[in-house]
Amino acid sequence: MPSKKEQKQRILKRVQEWAGDSHNALAWYESERIASFGCTPSQAVEGGHYEALMAYLDAIEIGGFA
């Protein structure tokens, strides 16, 4: 399992294209509440939910709803 820092970097890299740039990706990571998690992506990673967050991003990527 990657470290929390590596997890964060992987997520930021993955959402950067959708967010428009690295600044917006970081803003999303730190402040966007994901209803199905009840917290921000940052909080989800800190809570040990990296794999679930990546699965969520997989679903969004193929056209699922947030």
PEZI-V986856 format. One record per residue. N is the residue number from 1. RES is the residue in one small letter. OMEGA is omega in whole degrees, 0 to 359 (* if undefined). D_LAST is the distance of its C-alpha to the last C-alpha in Angstrom with 1 decimal. Layout:
N	RES	OMEGA	D_LAST
N	RES	OMEGA	D_LAST
//
This chain:
1	m	178	25.3
2	p	178	24.9
3	s	178	25.7
4	k	179	23.2
5	k	178	24.2
6	e	177	23.7
7	q	179	20.2
8	k	181	19.3
9	q	179	21.0
10	r	179	19.3
11	i	180	15.8
12	l	179	17.1
13	k	182	18.7
14	r	184	15.7
15	v	183	13.5
16	q	180	16.7
17	e	180	16.7
18	w	184	13.4
19	a	179	14.4
20	g	177	17.9
21	d	184	20.1
22	s	179	20.6
23	h	180	20.9
24	n	177	17.5
25	a	179	16.0
26	l	178	18.0
27	a	177	17.0
28	w	183	13.3
29	y	185	14.3
30	e	189	16.6
31	s	182	15.1
32	e	179	11.4
33	r	177	10.5
34	i	187	7.5
35	a	183	7.9
36	s	177	8.0
37	f	182	10.5
38	g	182	12.2
39	c	177	13.1
40	t	174	12.7
41	p	178	12.5
42	s	180	16.3
43	q	178	16.9
44	a	179	15.0
45	v	180	17.3
46	e	180	20.2
47	g	177	19.6
48	g	184	19.9
49	h	181	16.4
50	y	182	16.4
51	e	179	16.3
52	a	178	13.3
53	l	177	11.4
54	m	177	12.8
55	a	176	11.8
56	y	179	8.1
57	l	175	8.9
58	d	181	10.9
59	a	178	8.5
60	i	182	6.5
61	e	181	10.2
62	i	173	11.4
63	g	177	9.3
64	g	180	6.7
65	f	181	3.8
66	a	*	0.0
//
